[in-house]
Amino acid sequence: MKIKYKNLEAEMKAEELAERIIDNNEKDWQEKFETRSKAKKELLKLKHQNKIEEQIIKRMDRNDLKKYYKGKEQENNLEKSKKMFKILSIIMFFIYGLFCMLGFQDHHIISAIISLIQMLLTVISLFISMDFFQFFKNDYKLFLIISTLLIVPWLAFAI
C-alpha cells in the first residue's frame, strides 16, 4: 500500500501487519481457551469429589463420621511422618558415608563395612518412604532404626 501526502511518500505492508495481528489474536484465543478448559476440568473434578464426599457424610452416623475424620487425620500424620523420615534418611546417609570413608582411611575395615550396611539400610528406608516398594506397614521406620542401632557395633570396631 502506497500513501502520498504532499511531498511525503510512505509505503506500508498493511496486509502483512493485519495477518500478523490476526494470527496473534488466534493464538492468544487458543491459549486462553486451553487454560480455561483445563481450569474448568479441574473445578468440575473438585466439585464432583466434594459432592461425593458430602453424600458419603450425609449417609454416615456420628460414630462413622468420627472414624472417617480420624482416618483423614491419620493420613495427614502419616505424610508428615514420611516427610520427616525422608529428610532424616538423607542426613543419615551422608553421615554414614563419612563414617565409611573414615573407616577405610584408618584401616578399620569392619567398621567401614558396618557403615556401608547402614548406608544401604537408610537408602532402603528412603525408597520405602517414597513409596517405591513396601514390605509391611511402617517398615521405613524399622530400617532407619536398625541402621541407627548399628552405631554400637560400629563404635566397637572403630575404636
Legacy VTK file of the C-alpha trace (Angstrom):
# vtk DataFile Version 3.0
C-alpha trace
ASCII
DATASET POLYDATA
POINTS 159 float
0.000 0.000 0.000
1.447 3.352 -1.013
0.413 6.615 0.532
1.272 10.000 -0.954
0.610 13.119 1.030
2.026 16.406 -0.188
5.784 15.794 -0.514
5.840 12.709 1.705
5.641 9.227 0.401
5.102 6.204 2.617
4.929 2.573 1.758
3.393 0.052 4.150
2.654 -3.583 4.110
-0.708 -3.324 5.820
-1.865 -6.751 4.687
1.082 -8.469 6.359
0.567 -6.465 9.550
-3.121 -7.351 9.583
-2.315 -11.032 9.075
0.201 -10.957 11.933
-2.305 -9.298 14.238
-4.981 -11.842 13.302
-2.557 -14.753 13.818
-1.513 -13.418 17.228
-5.148 -12.958 18.246
-5.967 -16.522 17.172
-3.010 -17.919 19.099
-3.962 -15.925 22.195
-7.538 -17.130 21.873
-6.433 -20.751 21.611
-4.150 -20.447 24.652
-6.879 -18.757 26.676
-9.379 -21.428 25.663
-6.996 -24.252 26.581
-6.174 -22.774 30.007
-9.840 -22.083 30.690
-10.847 -25.590 29.691
-8.123 -27.083 31.913
-9.233 -24.911 34.819
-12.868 -25.878 34.223
-11.975 -29.574 34.170
-10.105 -29.229 37.462
-13.001 -27.300 39.015
-15.516 -29.885 37.847
-13.346 -32.667 39.238
-13.082 -30.917 42.624
-16.818 -30.203 42.695
-17.528 -33.841 41.897
-15.197 -35.025 44.667
-16.852 -32.631 47.124
-20.337 -33.823 46.146
-19.343 -37.452 46.604
-17.783 -36.667 49.996
-20.913 -34.748 51.065
-23.124 -37.680 50.054
-20.929 -40.083 51.999
-21.014 -37.817 55.059
-24.816 -37.475 54.876
-25.191 -41.261 54.970
-22.932 -41.691 57.997
-23.942 -41.502 61.624
-21.787 -39.896 64.337
-19.579 -42.918 65.024
-18.854 -43.402 61.346
-18.057 -39.691 60.972
-15.565 -39.863 63.825
-13.857 -42.846 62.202
-13.841 -41.084 58.824
-12.196 -37.941 60.157
-9.740 -39.955 62.253
-8.705 -41.733 59.065
-8.150 -38.374 57.360
-6.038 -37.155 60.295
-4.009 -40.365 60.281
-3.292 -39.941 56.561
-2.063 -36.391 57.175
0.088 -37.518 60.108
1.499 -40.376 58.041
2.507 -37.978 55.257
4.208 -35.649 57.756
5.977 -38.609 59.334
7.196 -39.864 55.958
8.474 -36.421 55.017
10.422 -36.176 58.275
11.905 -39.642 57.760
12.908 -38.768 54.196
14.897 -35.797 55.423
16.373 -37.798 58.295
17.328 -40.642 55.934
19.169 -38.286 53.614
21.082 -36.720 56.509
21.964 -40.110 57.994
23.100 -41.381 54.570
25.713 -38.637 54.338
26.838 -39.157 57.938
27.265 -42.904 57.343
29.148 -42.131 54.125
31.561 -40.026 56.133
31.938 -42.861 58.665
32.603 -45.301 55.821
35.353 -43.139 54.311
36.968 -42.645 57.709
36.821 -46.392 58.373
38.619 -47.251 55.148
41.210 -44.492 55.654
42.057 -45.634 59.177
42.130 -49.325 58.114
39.102 -50.195 60.268
37.596 -52.436 57.609
34.834 -53.935 59.776
33.578 -50.506 60.873
33.625 -49.367 57.231
31.575 -52.421 56.209
29.111 -51.749 59.035
28.726 -48.162 57.832
28.139 -49.470 54.286
25.342 -51.637 55.691
23.976 -48.575 57.479
24.034 -46.633 54.216
22.183 -49.455 52.474
19.521 -49.555 55.201
18.976 -45.786 55.009
18.635 -45.960 51.222
16.056 -48.731 51.604
14.257 -46.624 54.213
14.279 -43.638 51.864
12.912 -45.651 48.926
10.186 -47.179 51.067
9.148 -43.771 52.415
8.941 -42.565 48.789
6.567 -45.500 48.085
8.776 -47.276 45.539
8.093 -50.567 47.304
6.826 -51.753 50.681
7.312 -54.859 52.786
4.851 -54.127 55.585
3.289 -51.142 57.361
5.780 -48.544 58.709
8.772 -50.574 57.571
10.655 -47.404 56.610
10.929 -46.587 60.320
12.238 -50.053 61.101
15.094 -49.874 58.580
16.164 -46.433 59.804
16.095 -47.598 63.435
18.169 -50.697 62.615
20.730 -48.543 60.813
20.900 -46.253 63.847
21.326 -49.202 66.216
24.286 -50.417 64.168
26.235 -47.467 65.553
27.028 -49.574 68.637
28.959 -52.289 66.766
30.476 -49.606 64.533
31.881 -47.874 67.612
33.209 -51.215 68.919
35.305 -51.742 65.768
36.161 -48.087 65.094
37.977 -47.560 68.387
LINES 1 160
159 0 1 2 3 4 5 6 7 8 9 10 11 12 13 14 15 16 17 18 19 20 21 22 23 24 25 26 27 28 29 30 31 32 33 34 35 36 37 38 39 40 41 42 43 44 45 46 47 48 49 50 51 52 53 54 55 56 57 58 59 60 61 62 63 64 65 66 67 68 69 70 71 72 73 74 75 76 77 78 79 80 81 82 83 84 85 86 87 88 89 90 91 92 93 94 95 96 97 98 99 100 101 102 103 104 105 106 107 108 109 110 111 112 113 114 115 116 117 118 119 120 121 122 123 124 125 126 127 128 129 130 131 132 133 134 135 136 137 138 139 140 141 142 143 144 145 146 147 148 149 150 151 152 153 154 155 156 157 158
